Amino acid sequence: MTTAAARPIRTTLTRHDRCDRCNAAAQVRALLPAGGELLFCGHHARAHAARLREMGADLSP
């Protein structure tokens, strides 16, 4: 049985990181409890923050 190596998660967003909803510059990273991550611009981070926190996501700039 082989397992995929976990990809390291960068802690700092760069100008190359884009919002997963609209492709604007990402300002917030949401680390999901299941192991994935989502990147959001400020607008979409504010719009989805409450639900993401409800789900147990860790939001960081």
Gaussian input, Z-matrix of N, CA and C with variables (Angstrom, degrees):
# hf/3-21g

backbone

0 1
 N
 C     1     B1
 C     2     B2     1     A1
 N     3     B3     2     A2     1     D1
 C     4     B4     3     A3     2     D2
 C     5     B5     4     A4     3     D3
 N     6     B6     5     A5     4     D4
 C     7     B7     6     A6     5     D5
 C     8     B8     7     A7     6     D6
 N     9     B9     8     A8     7     D7
 C    10    B10     9     A9     8     D8
 C    11    B11    10    A10     9     D9
 N    12    B12    11    A11    10    D10
 C    13    B13    12    A12    11    D11
 C    14    B14    13    A13    12    D12
 N    15    B15    14    A14    13    D13
 C    16    B16    15    A15    14    D14
 C    17    B17    16    A16    15    D15
 N    18    B18    17    A17    16    D16
 C    19    B19    18    A18    17    D17
 C    20    B20    19    A19    18    D18
 N    21    B21    20    A20    19    D19
 C    22    B22    21    A21    20    D20
 C    23    B23    22    A22    21    D21
 N    24    B24    23    A23    22    D22
 C    25    B25    24    A24    23    D23
 C    26    B26    25    A25    24    D24
 N    27    B27    26    A26    25    D25
 C    28    B28    27    A27    26    D26
 C    29    B29    28    A28    27    D27
 N    30    B30    29    A29    28    D28
 C    31    B31    30    A30    29    D29
 C    32    B32    31    A31    30    D30
 N    33    B33    32    A32    31    D31
 C    34    B34    33    A33    32    D32
 C    35    B35    34    A34    33    D33
 N    36    B36    35    A35    34    D34
 C    37    B37    36    A36    35    D35
 C    38    B38    37    A37    36    D36
 N    39    B39    38    A38    37    D37
 C    40    B40    39    A39    38    D38
 C    41    B41    40    A40    39    D39
 N    42    B42    41    A41    40    D40
 C    43    B43    42    A42    41    D41
 C    44    B44    43    A43    42    D42
 N    45    B45    44    A44    43    D43
 C    46    B46    45    A45    44    D44
 C    47    B47    46    A46    45    D45
 N    48    B48    47    A47    46    D46
 C    49    B49    48    A48    47    D47
 C    50    B50    49    A49    48    D48
 N    51    B51    50    A50    49    D49
 C    52    B52    51    A51    50    D50
 C    53    B53    52    A52    51    D51
 N    54    B54    53    A53    52    D52
 C    55    B55    54    A54    53    D53
 C    56    B56    55    A55    54    D54
 N    57    B57    56    A56    55    D55
 C    58    B58    57    A57    56    D56
 C    59    B59    58    A58    57    D57
 N    60    B60    59    A59    58    D58
 C    61    B61    60    A60    59    D59
 C    62    B62    61    A61    60    D60
 N    63    B63    62    A62    61    D61
 C    64    B64    63    A63    62    D62
 C    65    B65    64    A64    63    D63
 N    66    B66    65    A65    64    D64
 C    67    B67    66    A66    65    D65
 C    68    B68    67    A67    66    D66
 N    69    B69    68    A68    67    D67
 C    70    B70    69    A69    68    D68
 C    71    B71    70    A70    69    D69
 N    72    B72    71    A71    70    D70
 C    73    B73    72    A72    71    D71
 C    74    B74    73    A73    72    D72
 N    75    B75    74    A74    73    D73
 C    76    B76    75    A75    74    D74
 C    77    B77    76    A76    75    D75
 N    78    B78    77    A77    76    D76
 C    79    B79    78    A78    77    D77
 C    80    B80    79    A79    78    D78
 N    81    B81    80    A80    79    D79
 C    82    B82    81    A81    80    D80
 C    83    B83    82    A82    81    D81
 N    84    B84    83    A83    82    D82
 C    85    B85    84    A84    83    D83
 C    86    B86    85    A85    84    D84
 N    87    B87    86    A86    85    D85
 C    88    B88    87    A87    86    D86
 C    89    B89    88    A88    87    D87
 N    90    B90    89    A89    88    D88
 C    91    B91    90    A90    89    D89
 C    92    B92    91    A91    90    D90
 N    93    B93    92    A92    91    D91
 C    94    B94    93    A93    92    D92
 C    95    B95    94    A94    93    D93
 N    96    B96    95    A95    94    D94
 C    97    B97    96    A96    95    D95
 C    98    B98    97    A97    96    D96
 N    99    B99    98    A98    97    D97
 C   100   B100    99    A99    98    D98
 C   101   B101   100   A100    99    D99
 N   102   B102   101   A101   100   D100
 C   103   B103   102   A102   101   D101
 C   104   B104   103   A103   102   D102
 N   105   B105   104   A104   103   D103
 C   106   B106   105   A105   104   D104
 C   107   B107   106   A106   105   D105
 N   108   B108   107   A107   106   D106
 C   109   B109   108   A108   107   D107
 C   110   B110   109   A109   108   D108
 N   111   B111   110   A110   109   D109
 C   112   B112   111   A111   110   D110
 C   113   B113   112   A112   111   D111
 N   114   B114   113   A113   112   D112
 C   115   B115   114   A114   113   D113
 C   116   B116   115   A115   114   D114
 N   117   B117   116   A116   115   D115
 C   118   B118   117   A117   116   D116
 C   119   B119   118   A118   117   D117
 N   120   B120   119   A119   118   D118
 C   121   B121   120   A120   119   D119
 C   122   B122   121   A121   120   D120
 N   123   B123   122   A122   121   D121
 C   124   B124   123   A123   122   D122
 C   125   B125   124   A124   123   D123
 N   126   B126   125   A125   124   D124
 C   127   B127   126   A126   125   D125
 C   128   B128   127   A127   126   D126
 N   129   B129   128   A128   127   D127
 C   130   B130   129   A129   128   D128
 C   131   B131   130   A130   129   D129
 N   132   B132   131   A131   130   D130
 C   133   B133   132   A132   131   D131
 C   134   B134   133   A133   132   D132
 N   135   B135   134   A134   133   D133
 C   136   B136   135   A135   134   D134
 C   137   B137   136   A136   135   D135
 N   138   B138   137   A137   136   D136
 C   139   B139   138   A138   137   D137
 C   140   B140   139   A139   138   D138
 N   141   B141   140   A140   139   D139
 C   142   B142   141   A141   140   D140
 C   143   B143   142   A142   141   D141
 N   144   B144   143   A143   142   D142
 C   145   B145   144   A144   143   D143
 C   146   B146   145   A145   144   D144
 N   147   B147   146   A146   145   D145
 C   148   B148   147   A147   146   D146
 C   149   B149   148   A148   147   D147
 N   150   B150   149   A149   148   D148
 C   151   B151   150   A150   149   D149
 C   152   B152   151   A151   150   D150
 N   153   B153   152   A152   151   D151
 C   154   B154   153   A153   152   D152
 C   155   B155   154   A154   153   D153
 N   156   B156   155   A155   154   D154
 C   157   B157   156   A156   155   D155
 C   158   B158   157   A157   156   D156
 N   159   B159   158   A158   157   D157
 C   160   B160   159   A159   158   D158
 C   161   B161   160   A160   159   D159
 N   162   B162   161   A161   160   D160
 C   163   B163   162   A162   161   D161
 C   164   B164   163   A163   162   D162
 N   165   B165   164   A164   163   D163
 C   166   B166   165   A165   164   D164
 C   167   B167   166   A166   165   D165
 N   168   B168   167   A167   166   D166
 C   169   B169   168   A168   167   D167
 C   170   B170   169   A169   168   D168
 N   171   B171   170   A170   169   D169
 C   172   B172   171   A171   170   D170
 C   173   B173   172   A172   171   D171
 N   174   B174   173   A173   172   D172
 C   175   B175   174   A174   173   D173
 C   176   B176   175   A175   174   D174
 N   177   B177   176   A176   175   D175
 C   178   B178   177   A177   176   D176
 C   179   B179   178   A178   177   D177
 N   180   B180   179   A179   178   D178
 C   181   B181   180   A180   179   D179
 C   182   B182   181   A181   180   D180

   B1=1.4482
   B2=1.5236
   B3=1.3114
   B4=1.4616
   B5=1.5145
   B6=1.3001
   B7=1.4621
   B8=1.5169
   B9=1.3020
   B10=1.4640
   B11=1.5196
   B12=1.3046
   B13=1.4633
   B14=1.5212
   B15=1.3060
   B16=1.4577
   B17=1.5142
   B18=1.3080
   B19=1.4548
   B20=1.5228
   B21=1.3116
   B22=1.4598
   B23=1.5221
   B24=1.3026
   B25=1.4535
   B26=1.5187
   B27=1.3298
   B28=1.4667
   B29=1.5198
   B30=1.3039
   B31=1.4573
   B32=1.5137
   B33=1.3236
   B34=1.4631
   B35=1.5234
   B36=1.3205
   B37=1.4593
   B38=1.5254
   B39=1.3162
   B40=1.4595
   B41=1.5200
   B42=1.3109
   B43=1.4629
   B44=1.5185
   B45=1.3191
   B46=1.4581
   B47=1.5317
   B48=1.3310
   B49=1.4647
   B50=1.5205
   B51=1.3330
   B52=1.4558
   B53=1.5189
   B54=1.3246
   B55=1.4589
   B56=1.5305
   B57=1.3247
   B58=1.4569
   B59=1.5321
   B60=1.3187
   B61=1.4637
   B62=1.5300
   B63=1.3467
   B64=1.4700
   B65=1.5322
   B66=1.3035
   B67=1.4648
   B68=1.5329
   B69=1.3288
   B70=1.4693
   B71=1.5300
   B72=1.3188
   B73=1.4651
   B74=1.5300
   B75=1.3269
   B76=1.4673
   B77=1.5205
   B78=1.3254
   B79=1.4585
   B80=1.5167
   B81=1.3462
   B82=1.4654
   B83=1.5237
   B84=1.3336
   B85=1.4662
   B86=1.5235
   B87=1.3248
   B88=1.4599
   B89=1.5259
   B90=1.3307
   B91=1.4662
   B92=1.5234
   B93=1.3198
   B94=1.4596
   B95=1.5217
   B96=1.3395
   B97=1.4622
   B98=1.5298
   B99=1.3242
   B100=1.4657
   B101=1.5268
   B102=1.3346
   B103=1.4477
   B104=1.5081
   B105=1.2983
   B106=1.4588
   B107=1.5151
   B108=1.2999
   B109=1.4646
   B110=1.5125
   B111=1.3210
   B112=1.4570
   B113=1.5144
   B114=1.3184
   B115=1.4615
   B116=1.5144
   B117=1.3382
   B118=1.4572
   B119=1.5176
   B120=1.3346
   B121=1.4615
   B122=1.5312
   B123=1.3056
   B124=1.4621
   B125=1.5181
   B126=1.3319
   B127=1.4671
   B128=1.5335
   B129=1.3219
   B130=1.4540
   B131=1.5298
   B132=1.3116
   B133=1.4633
   B134=1.5182
   B135=1.3238
   B136=1.4675
   B137=1.5208
   B138=1.3192
   B139=1.4624
   B140=1.5316
   B141=1.3383
   B142=1.4653
   B143=1.5289
   B144=1.3280
   B145=1.4700
   B146=1.5251
   B147=1.3165
   B148=1.4647
   B149=1.5286
   B150=1.3078
   B151=1.4745
   B152=1.5300
   B153=1.3237
   B154=1.4635
   B155=1.5267
   B156=1.3116
   B157=1.4757
   B158=1.5210
   B159=1.3265
   B160=1.4728
   B161=1.5200
   B162=1.3196
   B163=1.4613
   B164=1.5267
   B165=1.3220
   B166=1.4619
   B167=1.5143
   B168=1.3326
   B169=1.4597
   B170=1.5323
   B171=1.3160
   B172=1.4602
   B173=1.5281
   B174=1.3421
   B175=1.4568
   B176=1.5172
   B177=1.3253
   B178=1.4616
   B179=1.5069
   B180=1.3343
   B181=1.4625
   B182=1.5113
   A1=109.08
   A2=117.14
   A3=120.38
   A4=109.09
   A5=114.73
   A6=119.90
   A7=108.52
   A8=115.05
   A9=119.47
   A10=108.94
   A11=115.86
   A12=119.90
   A13=108.98
   A14=116.20
   A15=120.40
   A16=109.11
   A17=115.98
   A18=118.76
   A19=108.28
   A20=118.18
   A21=120.07
   A22=110.87
   A23=116.07
   A24=120.52
   A25=108.68
   A26=115.47
   A27=119.73
   A28=108.13
   A29=116.63
   A30=119.90
   A31=112.20
   A32=118.18
   A33=121.74
   A34=109.92
   A35=115.91
   A36=119.60
   A37=109.03
   A38=116.02
   A39=120.61
   A40=109.58
   A41=116.42
   A42=120.24
   A43=111.89
   A44=116.68
   A45=121.42
   A46=112.41
   A47=117.21
   A48=121.01
   A49=109.23
   A50=116.62
   A51=121.92
   A52=110.81
   A53=116.55
   A54=123.44
   A55=109.37
   A56=116.56
   A57=121.07
   A58=112.67
   A59=117.80
   A60=120.81
   A61=113.12
   A62=117.42
   A63=118.53
   A64=114.29
   A65=117.95
   A66=123.24
   A67=114.43
   A68=118.31
   A69=120.72
   A70=107.95
   A71=117.12
   A72=121.12
   A73=109.83
   A74=115.85
   A75=120.73
   A76=110.29
   A77=115.62
   A78=121.32
   A79=112.47
   A80=116.51
   A81=120.90
   A82=109.35
   A83=115.76
   A84=121.91
   A85=107.10
   A86=116.40
   A87=121.96
   A88=107.78
   A89=116.51
   A90=121.11
   A91=107.08
   A92=115.89
   A93=121.81
   A94=111.03
   A95=117.54
   A96=120.30
   A97=112.71
   A98=118.05
   A99=121.53
   A100=111.88
   A101=117.53
   A102=120.50
   A103=115.97
   A104=120.27
   A105=121.31
   A106=111.88
   A107=115.08
   A108=120.48
   A109=109.47
   A110=114.98
   A111=122.61
   A112=107.87
   A113=116.46
   A114=121.63
   A115=108.41
   A116=116.44
   A117=121.53
   A118=111.27
   A119=115.71
   A120=121.43
   A121=106.67
   A122=117.64
   A123=120.77
   A124=112.72
   A125=116.73
   A126=121.76
   A127=111.37
   A128=117.29
   A129=120.10
   A130=112.09
   A131=118.22
   A132=120.55
   A133=110.12
   A134=116.70
   A135=120.02
   A136=111.26
   A137=116.92
   A138=121.01
   A139=112.17
   A140=118.12
   A141=121.14
   A142=114.29
   A143=118.32
   A144=121.67
   A145=112.98
   A146=117.90
   A147=120.23
   A148=111.04
   A149=117.30
   A150=120.82
   A151=111.03
   A152=117.49
   A153=120.21
   A154=111.20
   A155=116.80
   A156=120.25
   A157=110.76
   A158=116.84
   A159=121.45
   A160=111.00
   A161=116.26
   A162=122.60
   A163=111.93
   A164=117.74
   A165=121.39
   A166=113.62
   A167=117.16
   A168=120.45
   A169=110.38
   A170=115.54
   A171=121.97
   A172=106.93
   A173=117.29
   A174=122.31
   A175=109.76
   A176=115.68
   A177=119.42
   A178=109.96
   A179=116.30
   A180=119.99
   A181=111.81
   D1=131.62
   D2=177.75
   D3=-113.01
   D4=148.52
   D5=177.51
   D6=-123.71
   D7=145.12
   D8=177.94
   D9=-75.20
   D10=137.91
   D11=177.08
   D12=-68.75
   D13=138.50
   D14=178.24
   D15=-67.23
   D16=132.77
   D17=179.89
   D18=-81.05
   D19=135.73
   D20=-178.83
   D21=-65.38
   D22=140.43
   D23=179.36
   D24=-97.06
   D25=122.66
   D26=177.16
   D27=-69.46
   D28=145.94
   D29=-179.52
   D30=-93.80
   D31=-18.48
   D32=-177.62
   D33=-112.98
   D34=129.57
   D35=175.34
   D36=-77.41
   D37=145.09
   D38=178.15
   D39=-116.06
   D40=177.22
   D41=179.51
   D42=-68.50
   D43=-13.01
   D44=178.92
   D45=-85.59
   D46=-15.63
   D47=178.62
   D48=-77.53
   D49=130.50
   D50=-174.92
   D51=-121.59
   D52=150.19
   D53=177.35
   D54=-61.21
   D55=135.66
   D56=179.04
   D57=-73.70
   D58=-12.67
   D59=179.40
   D60=-95.99
   D61=-41.47
   D62=-170.74
   D63=-132.80
   D64=-0.96
   D65=178.74
   D66=72.19
   D67=12.26
   D68=171.96
   D69=-74.17
   D70=170.00
   D71=178.58
   D72=-60.26
   D73=130.55
   D74=-179.80
   D75=-73.90
   D76=138.26
   D77=177.22
   D78=-121.25
   D79=-17.88
   D80=-176.72
   D81=-135.49
   D82=136.34
   D83=173.93
   D84=-107.57
   D85=129.52
   D86=175.41
   D87=-108.12
   D88=113.51
   D89=176.44
   D90=-91.59
   D91=117.62
   D92=-174.82
   D93=-84.26
   D94=147.99
   D95=-178.72
   D96=-61.16
   D97=-27.42
   D98=179.98
   D99=-78.53
   D100=-7.63
   D101=175.10
   D102=114.06
   D103=-9.00
   D104=179.65
   D105=-88.65
   D106=-179.69
   D107=175.95
   D108=-141.11
   D109=148.97
   D110=174.43
   D111=-126.85
   D112=144.50
   D113=176.17
   D114=-112.89
   D115=137.74
   D116=-178.17
   D117=-133.81
   D118=146.26
   D119=168.00
   D120=-72.15
   D121=173.14
   D122=-179.76
   D123=-58.92
   D124=-43.41
   D125=-178.67
   D126=-60.24
   D127=-50.86
   D128=-177.45
   D129=-73.53
   D130=-28.69
   D131=174.72
   D132=-63.17
   D133=-44.77
   D134=177.84
   D135=-64.89
   D136=-39.66
   D137=-177.66
   D138=-66.65
   D139=-31.52
   D140=-173.48
   D141=-112.27
   D142=-1.19
   D143=-173.23
   D144=-58.40
   D145=-45.65
   D146=-176.52
   D147=-60.43
   D148=-47.16
   D149=-178.80
   D150=-67.64
   D151=-39.32
   D152=178.22
   D153=-62.03
   D154=-42.85
   D155=178.39
   D156=-65.94
   D157=-38.32
   D158=175.39
   D159=-56.42
   D160=-38.47
   D161=-179.41
   D162=-77.35
   D163=-10.54
   D164=179.13
   D165=95.30
   D166=15.92
   D167=179.68
   D168=-73.55
   D169=148.01
   D170=175.99
   D171=-100.26
   D172=117.39
   D173=-179.31
   D174=-100.18
   D175=128.01
   D176=178.75
   D177=-140.03
   D178=145.07
   D179=178.89
   D180=-72.97

